[in-house]
């Protein structure tokens, strides 16, 4: 990691992580941590990159969701409101209608 620095910091979903690390693996060998992360992303990513991007854009249209929360929702695809509440930050309050919209969106993209 010598000579490498953080240029930008933003949350990304597992599907994007899988794509980034697979591309980097083609260029050079991955470090141990990167290889473990790639295996994890391959195992637990639940949708294609285009579906993940589409779901992210639909979730961004809902008010009150932080980018990190949107990524968590895309990665986990909660089935119930109770699970969704566990993902949402404690200082973020969503009404029942918004929570149901999010759960319905997740159901639409679940395999």
Secondary structure, 3 states (H helix, E strand, C coil): CCCCCCCCCCCCCHHHHHHHHHHHHHHCCCCHHHHHHHHHHHHHCCCCHHHHHHHHHHHHCCCCCCHHHHHHHHHHCCCCHHHHHHHCCCCCCCCHHHHHHHHHHHHHHCC
